[in-house]
Structures are given as structure tokens and as C-alpha cells.
Amino acid sequence: MITNTELEIKGNQFPSNIISYDKNIDTFQFYTANGVTLKVTILRDSVIRFRYSTTGIFDKDFSYGITKYANSGYDILEIEETDKEYLITTEKLICSIKKENAKVSIFDAKDKSLINQDEIGFHWEESYQHGGNIVKMSKVSRKGESYYGLGDKPTHLNLKGKRFQNWVTDSYAYGKDSDPIYKAIPFFTGLHEGKSYGIFFDNTFRTYFDFAHERKDVMSFWAQGGEMNYYFMYGPEMSKVIANYTDLTGKPHQMPPLWSLGFQQCKWSYYPESKVKEITSKFRELQIPCDAIYLDIDYMEGFRCFTWNKEYFPDPKRMVKELSDDGFKTVAIIDPGIKIDMEYSVFKEGLENDYFCKRADGPYMKGKVWPGQCYFPDYTNPEVREWWSGLFKELIEDIGVKGVWNDMNEPAVMEVPNKTFPDDVRHDYEGNPCSHRKAHNIYGMQMARATYHGLKKFAFPKRPFVITRAAYSGTQRYCCTWTGDNVASWEHLWIANVQAQRMSMSGYSFVGSDIGGFAEQPDGELFARWIQLGIFHPFCRVHSSGDHGDQEPWTFGDEVTGIVRKFIELRYQLLPYLYTAFWKYYNDGTPILNSLVMYDQSDIQTHFRTDEFIFGDKILVCPILEPNSKGRRMYIPRGDWYNMWDDELISGGKELWVNSDIDTMPIFIKSGAIIPKYPVQQYVEEKNIKEVTLDVYYKLGAEKSYLFDDAHDGFDYTKGKYSYRTFKLKGKEEELIVQQHKSGRYSAGYEKFKIKLHALPFIMSKIEIDNEEIELDLVKGNDDNTLIIDKDFNELHISGQKIV
């Protein structure tokens, strides 16, 4: 029997023996007898780039995926030549390149253990249809090796044994294992024997990944064109691999405005103005916190972007102001399709300046979207992006809209077999003209980039807020994202959980799903369970199709409304904790959501878990994913964890049953954690907060926690005007010590900390603050385990008599 691989390999060509090499600072070039050149660049001690040319000449070195702000530099760089190989050594890695065939193996420099090695390695096949090459790489997949990443794939977190492609696709009502869908993130993490590495295949053509699907001892990746160009990064901790990748492709350009972490309500479509006001008024009447209301395509005149339907919205500036006065930020949709209409100024400007995409023989790319027949801007042209960003002046600066939602930017085209542009459409690609085959996967990213710069310009001094549906690696620099047009089903609740975790481990943490499902209609139980999950996703928005009924928090009866309110209030209480997690993501590339395998990769039990995850670094969450559940079995990772609802202490490293009726879900707090909380607000900045609660969970031992704060909007934090507090907790049998270290030049608006002590093993009898004994009654709160103290303490020392 002939396998697909054998058929593929038949027409392949391979590098021959290396005949020479040269070095230029951090880059080595190896030349083979049949003209192949391998270029190896050391970016960091733990990050190496590999490029292959079949002609000895490399294309212009340009990438939308790599940020100019990526860190570089190394401590050690040496090369050694032996009879059989070249050895490039950094402080963390040893890269072996075989003279016989240019195959690469990479070892841990510390213990010399093998991390990753080529199987066939680089090979290629000429593309007779399009020209250029189909470029391929195969590597050995070792027994027990696991793989994670690739963005939004709606499948099991562990990719071992599966095969995928990356081709950004409008995937309405996609299902489990659907492929491809909305994102193209060609980055994965491998894990073997407790050591983790990552590979980013920076190629924007249609790419493929086979994780030991066809041959159980081989993983491979290949592309329909372009260059074999990939980055290898080493941890050995998975969190460091992802931080390295996020540093390479870009951390977010700014912190999000705090309001964008609040609850948001969206539907296709809220119109006219009276309907919008009816929805927002109901939120306030029922005391359900909400920060944003969305306007879908029906706010426009004939679906023309940057216009308003004056029958539905006669005075948008007034309406947006009135919504703002009630705490609601207005977010409006903008699509890429520009209606062909000579009376429409945006179309006319684009046409007169030749800003629209063209077919190979010169005519404009024309396709049907919501407005009818449209032309599409070429966002890969910097001049077009500058024009596009300028179109937001009226919407943002004049009318006061606070956020923009880019949809249909795969790009999606209706009533054509492939749902998108034909392959022959041409793009500028930053002065490197190419076909749509190369530009397709980054089209949505570049639209989001142009939108981001428009909002940054016209929302200033406030922070821009942009959402995109389509994305390539690096899009996290500009905006948040959601997982597209899902379905109101229990299967999709599971998918939403997996997708958010996978996106986070793919460098894109600001993510969420359409809570409740976009297509079809959830029942009350499913909606409640989805809200319970959704409040732990960085982007938290209900969104539904107008075709299937209402999907507001009060739609499903009083019981569900009460549950939804309870969990949205919990979201608002946890905003300082989430904002602090964002600060770490913004600074260090640290994921906001951590799958259990990221949390404890040395525990083999975590390698195939999908449901449980760590929110931030201290809160363990496990959604209920089946109807009629009174609880579920879940895995508690190693360590000690407190049940958030009753403070029961559980030792992890095992699976157990957790009771969880409809009004609760399994939530656990890591022992030793200090969780900052705000009082419940109906919207961000509704209250002038004078007191922040610190939930302090006792631990016999030490633990660190953190609290970031700033003005919650604007850019003063980039000038050092922020507050960053490090709390060091140390617990003993009859005492608890909390030390605080403060940095930054911002004086947070609150004045006091309300210290809520959980599970103290002793009866509190003595309090010292900064080495001064304080009378207990002076700082005691409304119960025996609550203290109210000045926010700027340096050390809190609590002692007492052990409870027998």
C-alpha cells in the first residue's frame, strides 16, 4: 500500500551535502552542493531562526508576523566544526547541522538531551500551477510527545495524532473538529519528557501541520508557496516558550481600557434607537452590570460603512452621549466590503485613489457582501491603511463611539464557492507585490491594524478598543478577538472553553466567545452555564443572531437572571485581578488563561485535560459542560486549593467529584493567594472606590501575589504613572505575615485595604503593622476575620493561638 507521504516524497527534492559555510555576527549560512542555502540566525540564547533557499538567493526579509520590538541578544555564541557536523552553541541550546544532508538536531545545552530533530528535514516540490515551491519540513515525533497551539482550532487541546491547515475562513456554525476556521496562527508548542519547545512557521500561504497523524513517529509542516522560514524557541517551561513567541510576534501595544474588561451585550441587531435604549435601560433596572452595547450592520445606511441610517438613528451623537451618561460605551461594526455606489463618498475616494484590490488582469475585485456588490480596500498597502484610519474621525472623534468591531474580514465573500477572493487577486504587500495566495491569511490582520491606528488617532487621549474576527500571528498587537459564529449547543460550550485556552497558549490572550451561541437559541440552563464560563474569559460578550430569538440576561426567567447577575457581579469584583493579569501579559507575554498542562507540565495527568484551566495564576476554574448536572468530576492540579464557595481545603494531584448545582460552578483559589476585588459596580468607574478587598488565603509556607492599578484609561502608565504592588505571604502555624513592595508613580484612588482572611488555623489576637502593635478593635472589620488597614502598609503581622 502506498501512503500519501510516499506519493508526496516522490516528487520532492532535498539538500545535498554541505560544502562550506560563513558567519556574519549572529547569522550562519551553510551552502550545499545542489544550491540549497540554510541560513541560521541566533536571535536569543533560546530562539533560533531557520531559513532555506533552493536557489541560494533569499527573498526580501519581510514579515507581518514579527514585531520590530522583539528582544534580541545572547550571552554565548560559538561554532565548532567536526568531521560530521557543525555545532552552534548558545547558553541554552546546541544546534547540530549534519554535513551529509543539512539535517538539524537541537539539544539542551545544560544536560545535552535531545529536544527536537529533523526526520527528512527540509524538502520541496516545484509548484507547476503557480510557480515557486511547495516547501516542506518533517521532524521526528517521539513516543509520548504532545503538541499544543495553532490558535482557534475547535478540537482537543492536545493535537497529537491530528492534521490541520491554516486558511482564514468564514465558518458560520462550525462544529467540533471543523478545519480551517477564522484564524491562521502557525505556531505550536511541543512537550516531551517535561521539556517544552515551540516552532513558529512564519509563512502566510496556506499552511499544513501533521502532528503524527499519517506516520506516528513523524510530525511535519508545509506551505503551498513562499519560503521555509521558521523560528525555534525553547523553554523548557511551556510558559517561557509562549512568552518567547509572544515577544517575537508582539505583545499588545497597550493595556486595554478597564471598561473593555467589563460585560458587553451584542446582537444582530439592536435597532432602532428605541430598542437600544430599551435594552440598556433594562440592564440598569435589573441591576445587571454592563459596560458596552453594540451596533451591528443595521445602524448603517444600506450597510454602507461609516454611514448612519437616519430613520433608525436620527441623532447618533446625542444617542451615544446619552448612553455614555448611563455608563454604556457604544461599539460599532465596520466591515471591509465597500458598496459600489458613486454617490457614496468612501467608495468614491477609494476608487479615485486606486485603493481597491484588483484581479490579475486589472479589473477590480468585485464581490457580494451585505451592501450588495462591493470593492475591497487593499490593507497591505500602507497608503490605503492611512486612508482607512482617517475614515474613523467622524465615528470616533465627532460622534463618540468607543470601540470598533471588524467582521467579515477573512475576507468573506457571499455566493462564491470558496467564500473569499480568488487566488489571482493582487496585493501591494508593503511594496512586495503578490497574489491573494500569499496575502489571504493576513488580510484581516491588516484591516484590524488600520482600524487600530484610526482609533488610536481619534480616541486619544483614551485607549483604542478594536475587535477582529480574522487574525494571523501578531494580530494580538492591535486588538482583541472572538471565536466567530458559533452555535447555541453544549458541544459549543466545550469548544468555547478549548478555543479560549488554545488562543491564550498561542500568544493571543484577549479572547472570548459569543456567550450563549450566535446561531440557534440556548435554553436557560445552557445560557447560565455559558455565562459562568464567559466571565473567566478576558473578552466577555453575549452575541446572538437575530434569527433565533432574544438572548439577554433576563430572557430565561427569574432564576437564570439571578444566576447571571451573580456571576457578572463576580466578574466586576475580579476586575483588579484580571487587570493585573493583563499587565503581566502586556509586559511579559504571560498568558492570561493557563491550561493545566501550562500550569504543571511535569504532571503527565495534565497533558490531555481540556476542561480545567487557571484564570490568571491563582484561580482554578472548571465549567459545567453537560445539562442537568449537579456537579462533575474534575482534576485538581498538584498543590493545595480552597473551594471558593466554602473555603474547604483540597490537596491536588487527583481527580474528584465537585458538587455544583446550577447556581454555582467549580472555582478554587490557590493556597497562599491574595485576590484583589472591587465592590460591585454597574459599570466601570460608576463608583469612586475608596476600599479594595484583598481575599487572603492562608498557606503554611510562602506565596507571592500582585496588584496593578493605574488611571484605567489613557497612556500615563507608559510614563511610570502606575501602581504595582507585590504581596509576599508567609504562613506559620500561629502567625501570618504579608509584606508589600510598591513600585510606580501612581497613587491609586482607593485609600484602604479590606483584608479578608480565609482559613486561618489560629484565633487572631495580635496585629502588628510596620512593626507597631495595633489594637485589634481599631482595625477589625465587620467579622472576626476581616481587617481594614491603610493601603500603603509595608508589613502586616498577624498572630494568635492555634485552633485545636
C-alpha positions, 0 to 999 in steps of 0.5 A: 500500500502506498501512503500519501507521504510516499506519493508526496516524497516522490516528487520532492527534492532535498539538500545535498551535502554541505560544502562550506559555510560563513558567519556574519555576527549572529547569522550562519549560512551553510551552502550545499552542493545542489544550491540549497542555502540554510541560513541560521540566525541566533536571535536569543540564547533560546530562539533560533531562526531557520531559513532555506533557499533552493536557489541560494538567493533569499527573498526580501526579509519581510514579515507581518508576523514579527514585531520590530520590538522583539528582544534580541541578544545572547550571552554565548555564541560559538561554532565548532566544526567536526568531521560530521557536523557543525555545532552552534552553541548558545547558553541554552541550546546546541544546534547540530547541522549534519554535513551529509544532508543539512539535517538539524538536531537541537539539544539542551545545552545544560544536560545535552538531551535531545529536544527536537530533530529533523526526520527528512528535514527540509524538502520541496516540490516545484509548484507547476500551477503557480510557480515557486515551491511547495516547501516542506519540513518533517521532524521526528515525533517521539513516543509520548510527545504532545503538541499544543497551539495553532490558535482557534482550532475547535478540537482537543487541546492536545493535537497529537495524532491530528492534521490541520491547515491554516486558511482564514475562513468564514465558518458560520456554525462550525462544529467540533473538529471543523478545519480551517476556521477564522484564524491562521496562527502557525505556531505550536508548542511541543512537550516531551519528557517535561521539556517544552519547545515551540516552532513558529512557521512564519509563512502566510500561504496556506499552511499544513501541520501533521502532528503524527497523524499519517506516520506516528513517529513523524510530525511535519509542516508545509506551505503551498508557496513562499519560503521555509522560514521558521523560528525555534524557541525553547523553554523548557517551561511551556510558559517561557516558550509562549512568552518567547513567541509572544515577544517575537510576534508582539505583545499588545501595544497597550493595556486595554481600557478597564471598561473593555474588561467589563460585560458587553451585550451584542446582537444582530441587531439592536435597532432602532434607537428605541430598542437600544435604549430599551435594552440598556435601560433594562440592564440598569433596572435589573441591576445587571452590570454592563459596560458596552452595547453594540451596533451591528450592520443595521445602524448603517445606511444600506450597510454602507460603512461609516454611514448612519441610517437616519430613520433608525438613528436620527441623532447618533451623537446625542444617542451615544452621549446619552448612553455614555451618561448611563455608563454604556460605551457604544461599539460599532461594526465596520466591515471591509466590503465597500458598496459600489455606489458613486454617490457614496463618498468612501467608495468614491475616494477609494476608487479615485485613489486606486485603493481597491484590490484588483484581479490579475488582469486589472479589473477590480475585485468585485464581490457580494457582501451585505451592501450588495456588490462591493470593492475591497480596500487593499490593507497591505498597502500602507497608503490605503491603511492611512486612508482607512484610519482617517475614515474613523474621525467622524465615528470616533472623534465627532460622534463618540463611539468607543470601540470598533468591531471588524467582521467579515474580514477573512475576507468573506465573500457571499455566493462564491464557492470558496467564500473569499477572493480568488487566488489571482487577486493582487496585493501591494504587500508593503511594496512586495507585490503578490497574489491573494495566495500569499496575502489571504491569511493576513488580510484581516490582520491588516484591516484590524491594524488600520482600524487600530491606528484610526482609533488610536488617532481619534480616541486619544487621549483614551485607549483604542478598543478594536475587535477582529474576527480574522487574525494571523500571528501578531494580530494580538498587537492591535486588538482583541478577538472572538471565536466567530459564529458559533452555535447555541449547543453544549458541544459549543460550550466545550469548544468555547472553553478549548478555543479560549485556552488554545488562543491564550497558549498561542500568544493571543490572550484577549479572547472570548466567545459569543456567550450563549451561541450566535446561531440557534437559541440556548435554553436557560440552563445552557445560557447560565452555564455559558455565562459562568464560563464567559466571565473567566474569559478576558473578552466577555460578550453575549452575541446572538443572531437575530434569527433565533430569538432574544438572548439577554440576561433576563430572557430565561426567567427569574432564576437564570437572571439571578444566576447571571447577575451573580456571576457578572457581579463576580466578574466586576469584583475580579476586575483588579485581578484580571487587570493585573493579569493583563499587565503581566501579559502586556509586559511579559507575554504571560498568558492570561488563561493557563491550561493545566498542562501550562500550569504543571507540565511535569504532571503527565495527568495534565497533558490531555485535560481540556476542561480545567484551566487557571484564570490568571495564576491563582484561580482554578476554574472548571465549567459545567459542560453537560445539562442537568448536572449537579456537579462533575468530576474534575482534576485538581492540579498538584498543590493545595486549593480552597473551594471558593464557595466554602473555603474547604481545603483540597490537596491536588494531584487527583481527580474528584467529584465537585458538587455544583448545582446550577447556581454555582460552578467549580472555582478554587483559589490557590493556597497562599493567594491574595485576590484583589476585588472591587465592590460591585459596580454597574459599570466601570468607574460608576463608583469612586472606590475608596476600599479594595478587598484583598481575599487572603488565603492562608498557606503554611509556607510562602506565596507571592501575589500582585496588584496593578492599578493605574488611571484605567484609561489613557497612556500615563502608565507608559510614563511610570504613572502606575501602581504595582504592588507585590504581596509576599505571604508567609504562613506559620502555624500561629502567625501570618505575615504579608509584606508589600513592595510598591513600585510606580508613580501612581497613587491609586484612588482607593485609600484602604485595604479590606483584608479578608482572611480565609482559613486561618488555623489560629484565633487572631489576637495580635496585629502588628503593622510596620512593626507597631502593635495595633489594637485589634478593635481599631482595625477589625472589620465587620467579622472576626476575620476581616481587617481594614488597614491603610493601603500603603502598609509595608508589613502586616503581622498577624498572630494568635493561638492555634485552633485545636 
